[in-house]
Amino acid sequence: MNIGDRVKVTAPVTVYHHPQHKGQPVNLEGSEGTIVEILRDWHGRPVSSNYPYKVELGKKFFAHFAESEISPLQA
Protein backbone atom coordinates (compact mmCIF):
# COMPACT_ATOMS: atom_id res chain seq x y z
CA MET A 1 0.00 0.00 0.00
CA ASN A 2 1.19 3.49 -0.82
CA ILE A 3 0.35 7.09 0.01
CA GLY A 4 -2.81 8.14 -1.80
CA ASP A 5 -4.32 4.63 -1.91
CA ARG A 6 -7.95 4.24 -0.87
CA VAL A 7 -8.39 1.69 1.91
CA LYS A 8 -11.12 0.10 3.99
CA VAL A 9 -10.85 -0.75 7.69
CA THR A 10 -11.32 -4.53 7.86
CA ALA A 11 -10.82 -5.15 11.58
CA PRO A 12 -12.72 -3.89 14.63
CA VAL A 13 -10.83 -0.77 15.74
CA THR A 14 -12.27 1.34 18.54
CA VAL A 15 -11.22 4.98 18.92
CA TYR A 16 -12.25 7.68 21.35
CA HIS A 17 -11.10 10.75 19.40
CA HIS A 18 -13.75 10.91 16.65
CA PRO A 19 -14.79 14.57 16.27
CA GLN A 20 -18.52 13.80 16.17
CA HIS A 21 -18.41 11.48 19.21
CA LYS A 22 -15.87 13.02 21.59
CA GLY A 23 -15.02 10.71 24.47
CA GLN A 24 -17.36 7.98 23.20
CA PRO A 25 -16.16 4.69 21.70
CA VAL A 26 -16.51 4.48 17.91
CA ASN A 27 -15.84 1.31 15.91
CA LEU A 28 -14.16 2.19 12.59
CA GLU A 29 -14.61 -1.23 10.97
CA GLY A 30 -16.07 -0.75 7.48
CA SER A 31 -14.90 2.88 7.20
CA GLU A 32 -13.09 3.99 4.05
CA GLY A 33 -10.33 6.55 3.70
CA THR A 34 -7.07 7.54 2.06
CA ILE A 35 -3.53 6.80 3.23
CA VAL A 36 -1.83 10.15 3.85
CA GLU A 37 1.39 9.02 5.54
CA ILE A 38 3.39 5.86 6.15
CA LEU A 39 5.75 6.10 9.13
CA ARG A 40 8.96 4.25 8.31
CA ASP A 41 11.60 6.70 9.47
CA TRP A 42 12.01 9.58 11.88
CA HIS A 43 14.55 12.24 10.98
CA GLY A 44 16.37 9.79 8.74
CA ARG A 45 16.46 6.95 11.28
CA PRO A 46 14.37 3.83 10.65
CA VAL A 47 11.54 3.15 13.08
CA SER A 48 9.26 0.17 13.57
CA SER A 49 5.98 1.74 14.58
CA ASN A 50 3.06 -0.52 15.54
CA TYR A 51 0.55 1.51 13.52
CA PRO A 52 2.49 2.97 10.57
CA TYR A 53 -0.43 3.82 8.26
CA LYS A 54 -2.00 7.24 8.85
CA VAL A 55 -5.40 7.28 7.16
CA GLU A 56 -7.70 10.24 6.61
CA LEU A 57 -11.23 8.97 7.26
CA GLY A 58 -13.05 12.27 7.01
CA LYS A 59 -12.50 15.97 7.01
CA LYS A 60 -10.03 16.64 9.86
CA PHE A 61 -10.23 13.04 11.16
CA PHE A 62 -7.19 10.78 11.02
CA ALA A 63 -6.36 7.43 12.60
CA HIS A 64 -3.30 5.18 12.59
CA PHE A 65 -3.56 1.53 11.58
CA ALA A 66 -1.48 -1.62 11.33
CA GLU A 67 -1.27 -3.25 7.90
CA SER A 68 -3.47 -6.11 9.13
CA GLU A 69 -6.31 -3.70 9.99
CA ILE A 70 -6.79 -2.19 6.53
CA SER A 71 -7.04 -3.44 2.97
CA PRO A 72 -6.85 -1.61 -0.37
CA LEU A 73 -10.09 -0.85 -2.20
CA GLN A 74 -10.35 -2.26 -5.69
CA ALA A 75 -10.71 0.39 -8.39
N, C-alpha and C positions, 0 to 999 in steps of 0.2 A: 504494500500500500504506500502511496505517495501523497505529498501535500497537494490539495485540490481534489482528491478523490472523494466521491460521495460514499458514505458508509451507513450501515444500519446497526443499532445496538442489538446484539443477539443473546445477551445474557442478562439476568436480573441484576441491575445496578441501582442501588438506592442512594440518592443524594439529598442533602438538606439545604442546598444553597440555590435552589431554583427561584428566579426572581418573582414568579407568580405565587409561590407557596413558601415563603420565607419561614424557616424553622420547622417545616413539616416534611416528612419523608415523601419522596417522589421516586417512583420506579421508572427508569429510562428505557427499559426493554421495549423494543419496537420503534424507538425514535430514530429519525434519520438526520444526518448532518454532513458537514464537510470537514475533512482533516485540514487544520490550519498550521500545525506545527508537529514535528516529530523530534523528541528530545533524545539526541544521541551523544551530544557533547556539551560541555560547559566551559566557555572561554578557552576552547581548543583542547580541552582534556576530555577523554571519553568517559561517559557515565553509563550506568546500567540502571535506569529508572524503572520502577515497577509498572508505571502507567505512562508510557512514552508518547502516546497519541493524544494530542489536544484537538478536540473536535468542537466545532461551533454548531450548536443544536438549535439556535434561535438567535434573534437579535440580542446581542449583549449577554448571551448565555453560553458558556464553555464548560466542558468537563474533560477529564483525562481518563483514558482507557488503556487496558492491556490489549495486546493483539488478539487474545482469545475472546474478548468481549465484544468485538466489532467484526463486521464482514463487509466487503465491498458490494455496492449495489451494481447490478448488471445494467448496462446501458441499453 
